[in-house]
Amino acid sequence: QVQLVESGGGSVQAGGSLRLSCAASGHTFSSNHMGWFRQAPGKEREGVAAIYNRGLNLYYPDSVLGRFTISQDNAKNTVYLQMNSLKPEDTAMYYCAAGDTSTKRWYGADSPASYNYWGQGTQVTVSS
């Protein structure tokens, strides 16, 4: 059973930084893909970063490109999301997700449907 536990959320002022962590158990990072999504009240879940194709590819939407960085530490079974230059529009619940291509069809790094497993979420609030 795969379990994902996020941490590192909080409240910051615009322009500040946060680093989210996602600790995984029962999951082999090197053969699957990991992603970070966010969801604000009344909005759809949005992919903000992913590392896939056995770590060879990264994905960022234009809204966070140059500000967010995803990385993973296979030895610690942990994936990180470094968020810099935060804006009020980054306020959302952030979720870590893991996908297993042997059991889940690939719809793209930004599609929640590509991921089998989800963490409980960590809140990020950015004030102006």
Beta strands, then each sheet from edge to edge (+ up, - down):
strand 1: 3-7
strand 2: 10-13
strand 3: 18-25
strand 4: 33-39
strand 5: 46-52
strand 6: 57-59
strand 7: 68-73
strand 8: 78-83
strand 9: 92-99
strand 10: 117-118
strand 11: 122-127
sheet 1: 1+ 3- 8+ 7-
sheet 2: 2+ 11+ 9- 4+ 5- 6+
sheet 3: 2+ 11+ 9- 10+
end
